[in-house]
């Protein structure tokens, strides 16, 4: 086994476990709902992770607000009518 094969193997394992760790650490789901998503992650990995992101309420907003600057999420100022 060469170094590149080992690196590729570690990369694949990390890529498979990343969505699972994301669901485990997420606070938007609890109890049986979290268990359902974990089982789906084990069998479908990235496809289930994309479904999880789009179906859990406020997850995308919270995710993007932590990655992007705050001014992108402020509501526009109201105009004063004269």
Residue frames as qw, qx, qy, qz and C-alpha x, y, z in Angstrom:
[[0.000, 0.891, 0.455, 0.000, 0.00, 0.00, 0.00],
 [0.437, 0.341, -0.012, 0.832, 1.46, 3.31, -1.04],
 [0.116, -0.277, -0.393, 0.869, 1.15, 6.61, 0.77],
 [0.304, 0.012, -0.275, -0.912, -1.36, 7.92, -1.76],
 [0.516, -0.276, -0.759, -0.284, -3.59, 4.86, -1.23],
 [0.375, -0.357, -0.667, 0.536, -3.48, 5.41, 2.51],
 [0.031, 0.189, 0.106, -0.976, -4.28, 9.11, 2.11],
 [0.412, -0.110, -0.520, -0.740, -7.18, 8.30, -0.21],
 [0.497, -0.329, -0.803, 0.024, -8.54, 5.73, 2.27],
 [0.235, -0.353, -0.506, 0.751, -8.38, 8.20, 5.15],
 [0.172, 0.096, -0.163, -0.967, -10.07, 10.84, 2.97],
 [0.467, -0.223, -0.690, -0.506, -12.89, 8.44, 2.07],
 [0.443, -0.395, -0.747, 0.300, -13.48, 7.45, 5.71],
 [0.112, -0.290, -0.281, 0.908, -13.48, 11.10, 6.78],
 [0.282, -0.007, -0.376, -0.883, -15.92, 11.98, 4.00],
 [0.492, -0.316, -0.771, -0.253, -18.24, 9.17, 5.07],
 [0.434, -0.436, -0.643, 0.456, -18.17, 10.11, 8.76],
 [0.100, 0.048, -0.057, 0.992, -18.47, 13.91, 8.31],
 [0.432, -0.363, -0.351, -0.747, -22.27, 14.01, 7.80],
 [0.676, -0.404, -0.615, 0.049, -22.79, 11.62, 10.72],
 [0.441, -0.230, -0.399, 0.770, -20.79, 13.84, 13.07],
 [0.093, -0.207, -0.140, -0.964, -22.69, 16.87, 11.77],
 [0.584, -0.441, -0.472, -0.491, -26.06, 15.32, 12.72],
 [0.664, -0.336, -0.572, 0.345, -24.76, 14.11, 16.09],
 [0.348, -0.189, -0.270, 0.878, -23.64, 17.62, 17.06],
 [0.128, -0.372, -0.349, -0.851, -26.67, 19.47, 15.66],
 [0.074, 0.179, 0.674, -0.713, -29.16, 20.93, 18.15],
 [0.444, 0.086, -0.211, -0.867, -32.08, 21.37, 15.72],
 [0.767, -0.090, -0.518, -0.369, -33.22, 17.76, 16.00],
 [0.305, -0.402, 0.715, -0.484, -33.79, 15.59, 19.06],
 [0.689, -0.026, 0.602, -0.404, -34.89, 12.11, 20.04],
 [0.735, 0.251, 0.628, 0.056, -36.38, 9.80, 17.45],
 [0.503, 0.859, 0.024, -0.092, -35.98, 12.34, 14.66],
 [0.041, -0.796, 0.596, 0.093, -32.22, 12.43, 15.24],
 [0.606, -0.179, 0.775, 0.025, -32.14, 8.61, 15.33],
 [0.718, 0.580, 0.380, -0.061, -33.94, 8.46, 11.99],
 [0.362, 0.900, -0.237, -0.058, -31.45, 10.84, 10.41],
 [0.300, -0.632, 0.713, 0.053, -28.49, 8.91, 11.82],
 [0.712, 0.105, 0.694, 0.029, -29.78, 5.64, 10.36],
 [0.614, 0.768, 0.182, -0.031, -30.33, 7.37, 7.03],
 [0.057, 0.886, -0.451, -0.091, -26.78, 8.77, 7.18],
 [0.544, -0.373, 0.747, 0.086, -25.29, 5.34, 7.77],
 [0.672, 0.298, 0.668, 0.117, -27.00, 3.85, 4.72],
 [0.486, 0.771, 0.343, 0.227, -27.16, 6.81, 2.34],
 [0.569, -0.261, -0.021, 0.780, -24.45, 9.16, 3.67],
 [0.137, -0.158, 0.134, 0.969, -24.25, 12.31, 1.52],
 [0.219, -0.382, -0.627, -0.643, -27.67, 11.98, -0.08],
 [0.458, -0.650, -0.599, 0.089, -29.29, 11.79, 3.35],
 [0.384, -0.386, -0.194, 0.816, -27.17, 14.71, 4.56],
 [0.012, -0.110, -0.342, -0.933, -28.50, 16.91, 1.75],
 [0.399, -0.533, -0.640, -0.383, -32.06, 15.84, 2.61],
 [0.505, -0.531, -0.500, 0.462, -31.37, 16.63, 6.29],
 [0.250, -0.183, -0.010, 0.951, -30.09, 20.12, 5.53],
 [0.173, -0.207, -0.426, -0.864, -33.09, 21.00, 3.39],
 [0.493, -0.483, -0.651, -0.315, -35.75, 19.54, 5.69],
 [0.475, -0.460, -0.524, 0.537, -34.72, 20.71, 9.17],
 [0.028, 0.932, 0.282, 0.224, -36.22, 24.15, 9.86],
 [0.173, -0.972, 0.161, -0.017, -33.84, 27.11, 10.33],
 [0.839, -0.271, 0.273, 0.385, -30.77, 24.94, 9.81],
 [0.604, 0.466, 0.240, 0.601, -29.67, 26.61, 6.58],
 [0.055, -0.923, -0.059, -0.376, -30.28, 30.09, 8.00],
 [0.641, -0.737, 0.202, 0.066, -28.22, 29.30, 11.12],
 [0.838, -0.027, 0.292, 0.461, -25.50, 27.65, 9.06],
 [0.472, 0.609, 0.206, 0.604, -25.15, 30.52, 6.61],
 [0.215, -0.938, -0.018, -0.273, -25.40, 33.20, 9.27],
 [0.712, -0.616, 0.242, 0.236, -22.40, 31.70, 11.06],
 [0.735, 0.069, 0.377, 0.559, -20.35, 31.48, 7.85],
 [0.311, 0.602, 0.318, 0.663, -21.34, 34.76, 6.17],
 [0.141, 0.093, -0.288, 0.943, -21.16, 38.36, 7.45],
 [0.060, 0.484, 0.724, -0.488, -24.05, 39.61, 9.56],
 [0.209, 0.445, -0.032, -0.870, -24.92, 42.53, 7.28],
 [0.218, 0.033, -0.789, -0.574, -26.17, 40.10, 4.63],
 [0.253, -0.390, -0.885, 0.003, -29.00, 38.99, 6.94],
 [0.026, 0.358, 0.402, -0.842, -30.25, 42.35, 8.23],
 [0.305, 0.714, 0.627, 0.060, -33.60, 43.56, 7.00],
 [0.335, 0.407, 0.189, 0.828, -33.40, 46.69, 4.87],
 [0.065, -0.275, -0.385, 0.879, -33.99, 50.03, 6.52],
 [0.211, 0.719, 0.662, -0.025, -37.48, 51.45, 6.17],
 [0.257, 0.316, 0.225, 0.885, -37.81, 54.52, 4.04],
 [0.002, 0.508, 0.475, -0.719, -39.31, 57.61, 5.54],
 [0.226, 0.605, 0.601, 0.471, -42.16, 59.03, 3.48],
 [0.130, -0.203, -0.159, 0.957, -42.40, 62.79, 3.32]]
